[in-house]
Each structure stands twice: as C-alpha cells, then as structure tokens.
C-alpha cells in the first residue's frame, strides 16, 4: 500500500468519524428532550453575542457540571461564535471545532483521491477546495432559510406581544410568551433572550445579542422601539402593531419582487453552471482535447478570458436582478 492510499484512507476515516458523531448526537438528543434543551441553551450561550459574556460563562460552567462526559468535552472545545451561530441555525448538533475538522477531512479526501485517480494534480486541488467549501455553503443555505422563516414569523410574534401587553402582561413576560407559544426559529431565539435576562443581563444587552444573532432590519426596529418605550414611556402595543404592519408590507413587496426577477435569476444560474458542467464532462470523456487549454499558450489565454467573462457576467446579472428593499 503506497503512502498516497494511506493518506486517503486516513482522511476517509476522519470524515466517517465526524459523520458518525453527528448521527449519534442526533439520535441521542431525539430521545431526551430535557437534554436537548439544556444543550441548546449552552450552545446559544457559547455562540451568543458580545454582551454579558461574564455572566453567561458562569452559568455555562455551572450547567456543565450536570451533563455527561461527552457533552462536557464537546462544549469545552475551542469555539468560533460566528460559525457556532450558523450551526445552531442549521440544527447541526456539533460545535465549530468538529465542523472544521470534518470539512478539512472531506477536503483531504478530495485532494488525495484526485492525486490518485486524476491525470493532473491541479484537478485534485480544485476538487479538494470544492469539497472543503461544500459544507460551509450548505450551512449558508440553511442559515438563509432560517432567517427567511424568522422574518415570516416576526409579524405574528409582534402581534402576540402586543395582545399580551394589552391584556396586562409585562413586556418581559410577553417575550417569554413568544418563546413558549411560537415554533422555531423565533421561539428558540426569544427563549435565549429571556434566558439571558433571567441570568442578569439587562433588556438592552439581551436585545442587542438577539439582533447580533439575527441581522434583520425589522428586528432592529422592534428592539429600538422597545428600548425607547422603556426609557420614555408610551403606548408600546400601538407601536408594535405599526411595526408588524410595516413588516408585512415589506415581506409582501419582497415576494412580488422575487417573483418578477425569477426568470433572470434562473437564467443566470443556467448560464453560469452550463460551461462548468461541459468542462467537467469533456475533462473525463476527452482529456486529450480539453488539456490543450492549459498545455498551449493560446489555450491558457482562452481559459483565463472565459473565467473573467463568467465572473463579470455573473456580477452584471446579479446587479440587474437584485433590488434593494
């Protein structure tokens, strides 16, 4: 067995271990609802915002005493708050360290497999980079879906909060009502905000952390309105009704814009992906023909020009179909 095969098998082993860990954590959490809730709160604290970290870390250390050895080890690994927040939104029960190691193992599989089976080393590098970035791009897609669902739920949550305030509830108990009554993702996000306030953070710090986790202009409007009302007084229920109505109108307009620009977006996708797929097809079916693009000087110029024009075309189409709301 040569050294390249050994490296390939080692990368496959590391990636398999990461996949098995994800499956194990999914299965174990699905059996114990309380354990899943505690771990989610710990992850929110570890991936939280910049405010009140000293108080949150004390709670984290206290709760870690009551969890199992595997959970304690996983939650004490080095963390990257930005990546942790993406993993939470994608509902992947691992932290940033395990995700990075799994991505590196997947990229190593592509690199060593490409060196073993592809005729050109550069193809192995390209495959490694693609496989290395695939988990992150899937994470970004899941995160975008999470934000869209949160935006759809926000008007309903504000209506619920306004009704709670009118019926005599305090603002904090109204936020807790949103956390209890509404589904994820907005239920989990407001539950984390309520937890932070119970742990000693001020409402401003907790809402700032919420706005940092969810970069939404509409949510920032809500946070500012709540903080201004807390300082100056006023009819907060009427303010919440107005914000809810404004958000609904913005969402309706955004859907209309998305429907009108759908043809341009799909055309852009086809025009960008088709040359790449044709290149991959010819690379495997007729390597001697396609290899002239990097073996000959003229071919190198042609390939460089094609890549540049693809980038420019994608940018122009994106500017055409993207409308700021």
C-alpha positions as CSV (number, residue, x, y, z in Angstrom):
1,X,0.0,0.0,0.0
2,X,1.5,3.3,-1.1
3,X,1.7,6.5,1.0
4,X,-1.0,8.2,-1.0
5,X,-3.5,5.4,-0.4
6,X,-2.7,5.6,3.4
7,X,-3.4,9.3,3.5
8,X,-6.7,8.8,1.5
9,X,-7.9,6.1,3.9
10,X,-6.9,8.3,6.9
11,X,-9.0,11.2,5.5
12,X,-11.9,8.9,4.9
13,X,-11.7,7.6,8.4
14,X,-11.7,11.1,10.0
15,X,-14.6,12.2,7.9
16,X,-16.5,9.0,8.8
17,X,-15.9,9.6,12.5
18,X,-17.3,13.1,12.1
19,X,-20.4,11.8,10.3
20,X,-20.9,9.1,12.9
21,X,-20.7,11.7,15.7
22,X,-23.3,13.8,14.1
23,X,-25.7,10.8,13.7
24,X,-25.0,9.8,17.3
25,X,-25.8,13.3,18.6
26,X,-29.0,13.5,16.6
27,X,-30.2,10.1,17.9
28,X,-29.2,10.8,21.5
29,X,-30.8,14.2,21.6
30,X,-34.1,13.0,20.0
31,X,-34.5,10.6,22.9
32,X,-34.1,13.1,25.7
33,X,-36.0,16.4,25.3
34,X,-34.6,17.9,28.5
35,X,-31.0,17.1,27.5
36,X,-31.6,18.6,24.1
37,X,-33.0,21.8,25.7
38,X,-30.0,22.1,28.1
39,X,-27.5,21.6,25.3
40,X,-29.3,24.1,23.0
41,X,-29.1,26.7,25.8
42,X,-25.4,26.0,26.3
43,X,-24.8,26.4,22.6
44,X,-26.7,29.6,22.5
45,X,-24.6,30.9,25.4
46,X,-21.3,29.8,23.7
47,X,-22.4,31.3,20.4
48,X,-24.1,34.3,21.9
49,X,-23.5,38.0,21.3
50,X,-20.8,40.2,22.8
51,X,-22.8,41.5,25.8
52,X,-22.8,39.9,29.3
53,X,-20.4,37.1,28.5
54,X,-19.0,37.0,32.1
55,X,-22.5,36.2,33.5
56,X,-23.3,33.7,30.7
57,X,-20.0,31.9,31.2
58,X,-20.6,31.4,34.9
59,X,-24.0,29.8,34.1
60,X,-22.3,27.6,31.4
61,X,-19.7,26.3,33.9
62,X,-22.4,25.5,36.4
63,X,-24.5,23.6,34.0
64,X,-21.5,21.7,32.6
65,X,-21.2,20.0,36.0
66,X,-24.5,18.2,35.4
67,X,-24.0,17.0,31.8
68,X,-22.3,13.8,30.6
69,X,-18.6,13.5,29.9
70,X,-19.0,13.6,26.1
71,X,-21.2,16.7,26.2
72,X,-18.8,18.4,28.6
73,X,-15.8,17.6,26.3
74,X,-17.6,18.8,23.2
75,X,-18.8,22.0,24.8
76,X,-15.4,22.8,26.2
77,X,-13.7,22.6,22.8
78,X,-12.5,25.9,21.2
79,X,-15.4,27.8,19.7
80,X,-16.0,30.3,16.9
81,X,-19.1,32.3,17.7
82,X,-20.0,33.2,14.1
83,X,-19.7,29.6,12.9
84,X,-21.5,28.3,16.0
85,X,-24.4,30.5,15.3
86,X,-24.6,29.1,11.8
87,X,-24.6,25.5,13.1
88,X,-27.3,26.4,15.6
89,X,-29.5,27.8,12.8
90,X,-28.9,24.7,10.6
91,X,-29.8,22.5,13.7
92,X,-26.5,20.6,13.4
93,X,-25.7,19.2,16.9
94,X,-21.9,19.8,16.7
95,X,-19.7,22.8,17.5
96,X,-17.4,24.8,15.2
97,X,-14.3,22.6,16.0
98,X,-15.9,19.4,14.9
99,X,-17.4,21.0,11.8
100,X,-14.0,22.4,10.7
101,X,-12.2,19.1,11.3
102,X,-14.9,17.3,9.2
103,X,-14.6,19.9,6.4
104,X,-10.8,19.5,6.4
105,X,-11.2,15.7,6.3
106,X,-13.6,16.0,3.3
107,X,-11.2,18.3,1.5
108,X,-8.4,15.8,2.2
109,X,-10.4,13.0,0.7
110,X,-10.9,15.1,-2.5
111,X,-7.2,16.0,-2.6
112,X,-5.7,12.6,-2.1
113,X,-8.4,10.9,-4.2
114,X,-7.7,13.4,-7.0
115,X,-4.0,12.7,-6.9
116,X,-4.7,9.0,-7.1
117,X,-7.3,9.0,-9.9
118,X,-7.0,12.3,-11.9
119,X,-4.3,12.8,-14.5
120,X,-3.5,16.4,-13.4
121,X,-2.6,17.5,-9.9
122,X,-4.4,20.8,-10.3
123,X,-7.6,18.8,-10.7
124,X,-7.0,17.3,-7.2
125,X,-6.5,20.8,-5.7
126,X,-9.7,22.1,-7.3
127,X,-11.7,19.1,-6.1
128,X,-10.2,19.5,-2.6
129,X,-11.2,23.2,-2.5
130,X,-14.7,22.4,-3.7
131,X,-15.3,19.6,-1.1
132,X,-13.7,21.7,1.6
133,X,-16.2,24.6,1.0
134,X,-19.3,22.4,0.3
135,X,-20.3,22.0,4.0
136,X,-19.9,25.7,4.6
137,X,-22.1,26.6,1.6
138,X,-24.7,24.1,2.7
139,X,-24.6,25.8,6.1
140,X,-25.1,29.2,4.5
141,X,-28.1,27.9,2.6
142,X,-29.6,26.6,5.8
143,X,-28.8,29.8,7.6
144,X,-30.6,31.9,4.9
145,X,-33.7,29.6,5.2
146,X,-33.6,30.2,8.9
147,X,-33.5,33.9,8.5
148,X,-36.4,33.8,6.0
149,X,-38.5,31.7,8.3
150,X,-37.7,34.1,11.2
151,X,-38.8,37.1,9.1
152,X,-42.1,35.4,8.2
153,X,-42.8,34.7,11.9
154,X,-41.8,38.1,13.2
155,X,-45.1,39.9,12.4
156,X,-47.1,37.2,14.2
157,X,-44.8,37.4,17.2
158,X,-45.2,41.1,17.4
159,X,-49.0,40.8,17.3
160,X,-48.8,38.2,20.1
161,X,-46.6,40.5,22.1
162,X,-49.0,43.5,21.5
163,X,-52.0,41.4,22.7
164,X,-50.1,40.2,25.7
165,X,-49.2,43.8,26.7
166,X,-52.8,44.9,26.2
167,X,-54.1,42.1,28.4
168,X,-51.8,43.3,31.3
169,X,-48.6,41.3,30.9
170,X,-45.3,42.9,31.4
171,X,-43.0,43.2,28.4
172,X,-40.6,40.5,29.7
173,X,-43.5,38.1,30.3
174,X,-44.7,38.9,26.8
175,X,-41.3,37.9,25.4
176,X,-41.5,34.7,27.4
177,X,-44.9,34.0,25.9
178,X,-43.5,34.3,22.4
179,X,-40.7,31.8,23.5
180,X,-43.3,29.3,24.8
181,X,-46.1,29.6,22.2
182,X,-44.3,30.0,18.9
183,X,-42.3,27.5,16.9
184,X,-38.7,27.6,16.0
185,X,-36.8,29.6,14.9
186,X,-38.4,32.6,16.6
187,X,-39.3,30.6,19.7
188,X,-35.7,29.5,20.3
189,X,-34.3,32.9,19.7
190,X,-36.7,34.7,22.1
191,X,-36.1,31.8,24.6
192,X,-32.4,32.6,24.5
193,X,-33.2,36.3,25.1
194,X,-35.4,35.5,28.0
195,X,-32.8,33.2,29.5
196,X,-30.2,35.9,29.2
197,X,-32.4,38.4,31.1
198,X,-33.0,35.8,33.8
199,X,-29.3,35.4,34.1
200,X,-28.8,39.0,34.9
201,X,-28.4,40.8,31.5
202,X,-30.3,44.0,31.0
203,X,-33.0,44.1,28.4
204,X,-30.8,46.3,26.2
205,X,-27.9,43.7,26.4
206,X,-30.3,40.8,25.7
207,X,-31.9,42.5,22.7
208,X,-28.5,43.6,21.3
209,X,-27.4,40.0,21.5
210,X,-30.7,38.9,19.7
211,X,-30.1,41.5,16.9
212,X,-26.5,40.2,16.6
213,X,-27.7,36.7,16.2
214,X,-30.4,37.7,13.7
215,X,-29.1,40.5,11.4
216,X,-32.6,41.8,10.5
217,X,-33.5,45.4,10.0
218,X,-37.1,44.7,11.1
219,X,-35.9,43.1,14.3
220,X,-33.7,46.1,14.9
221,X,-36.7,48.4,14.6
222,X,-38.5,46.3,17.2
223,X,-35.5,46.4,19.6
224,X,-35.2,50.2,19.2
225,X,-38.9,50.7,19.8
226,X,-38.9,48.6,22.9
227,X,-35.8,50.4,24.4
228,X,-37.2,53.8,23.6
229,X,-40.5,53.0,25.2
230,X,-38.8,51.7,28.2
231,X,-36.9,55.0,28.6
232,X,-39.7,57.5,27.7
233,X,-42.9,55.6,28.1
234,X,-45.8,55.5,25.6
235,X,-48.3,53.0,24.0
236,X,-46.0,50.1,23.2
237,X,-48.9,48.0,21.9
238,X,-49.7,50.5,19.2
239,X,-46.0,50.8,18.2
240,X,-45.8,47.0,17.9
241,X,-48.9,47.0,15.7
242,X,-47.4,49.6,13.4
243,X,-44.1,47.7,13.1
244,X,-46.0,44.5,12.4
245,X,-48.0,46.1,9.7
246,X,-44.9,47.6,8.2
247,X,-43.0,44.3,8.2
248,X,-45.9,42.5,6.5
249,X,-46.0,45.1,3.7
250,X,-42.2,44.8,3.2
251,X,-42.5,41.0,3.0
252,X,-45.3,41.2,0.5
253,X,-43.3,43.6,-1.7
254,X,-40.2,41.4,-1.4
255,X,-42.2,38.4,-2.6
256,X,-43.5,40.3,-5.6
257,X,-40.0,41.4,-6.5
258,X,-38.7,37.9,-6.2
259,X,-41.4,36.6,-8.5
260,X,-40.7,39.3,-11.1
261,X,-37.0,38.6,-11.1
262,X,-37.2,34.8,-11.0
263,X,-36.6,34.4,-14.7
264,X,-33.4,36.5,-14.6
265,X,-32.1,34.5,-11.6
266,X,-32.7,31.1,-13.1
267,X,-31.2,32.3,-16.4
268,X,-28.1,33.4,-14.6
269,X,-27.8,30.0,-12.8
270,X,-28.0,28.2,-16.1
271,X,-25.5,30.5,-17.9
272,X,-23.0,30.1,-15.0
273,X,-23.4,26.3,-14.4
274,X,-23.6,25.1,-18.0
275,X,-20.0,26.0,-19.1
276,X,-18.7,24.4,-15.8
277,X,-20.6,21.2,-16.4
278,X,-19.5,21.0,-20.0
279,X,-15.9,21.5,-18.9
280,X,-16.2,18.6,-16.4
281,X,-17.9,16.4,-18.9
282,X,-15.2,16.9,-21.6
283,X,-12.4,16.6,-19.0
284,X,-13.5,13.0,-18.3
285,X,-14.7,12.0,-21.7
286,X,-11.9,13.5,-23.9
287,X,-8.9,14.6,-21.7
288,X,-6.5,15.0,-24.6
289,X,-8.8,17.5,-26.2
290,X,-9.6,19.7,-23.2
291,X,-5.9,19.6,-21.9
292,X,-4.9,21.9,-24.7
293,X,-6.5,24.7,-22.7
294,X,-3.6,24.6,-20.2
295,X,-0.9,23.0,-22.2
296,X,-1.0,25.5,-25.1
297,X,-0.3,29.3,-24.6
298,X,-3.3,30.3,-26.6
299,X,-5.5,27.9,-24.6
300,X,-4.3,29.4,-21.3
301,X,-5.4,32.9,-22.6
302,X,-8.7,31.5,-23.7
303,X,-9.4,29.8,-20.4
304,X,-8.4,32.9,-18.4
305,X,-10.6,35.1,-20.6
306,X,-13.6,32.7,-20.2
307,X,-13.2,32.7,-16.4
308,X,-13.0,36.5,-16.3
309,X,-16.1,36.9,-18.5
310,X,-18.0,34.4,-16.4
311,X,-17.3,36.4,-13.3
312,X,-18.2,39.7,-15.0
313,X,-21.4,38.2,-16.4
314,X,-22.5,36.8,-13.1
315,X,-21.9,40.1,-11.4
316,X,-23.8,42.1,-14.0
317,X,-26.8,39.7,-13.9
318,X,-26.8,39.8,-10.1
319,X,-26.9,43.6,-10.1
320,X,-29.8,43.5,-12.6
321,X,-32.0,41.1,-10.6
322,X,-31.1,42.4,-7.1
323,X,-33.4,45.1,-5.9
324,X,-32.8,46.7,-2.6
325,X,-36.0,46.9,-0.5
